[in-house]
């Protein structure tokens, strides 16, 4: 992204995704139609990939978060764990990682018992060994990727 106006617009939207076109127009100094056109361009070019509501995990009954490292049981098995695990809704993210593990899963569940069941399901579905780290507290998450101007 080379255009400084687009950078400002993307920054504003990342910090306040619910801002109206009028609010963005005022902050950026462009007409609402120009802001709308630039937003469409940022969306169609893949800079803005979506808008999402962020839910409170405790309120929706998934207060327990954990990271699960997975490593294939057999190094010769197909590298298809992400595809095999994709249907499991408790897995919020799957990251390919460097190091001993092949992938790092971020999961949210209702209880330690549910975490144990999930770990067993992951092992069975993907034929992997696991190493699990429970999250005790999260200090910040979902930070905007572009720093606020100011």
CORFEN-V638619 format. One line per field, one symbol per residue. psi: psi as a letter, one per 20 degrees, with the letter a starting at -180 (. if undefined). A space follows every 50 residues. Layout:
psi: ???
This chain:
psi: ohohghggghgghhhmijqrhgghgghhkrqhhgggghggghghijgoir pppoqohghjkmioqqpopqpqhoiiqqmkggghihiohiohqoppqqbh qgqpqpqprhrhghggggghgggggilqqqpppppgqphqqkqqhpqqq.
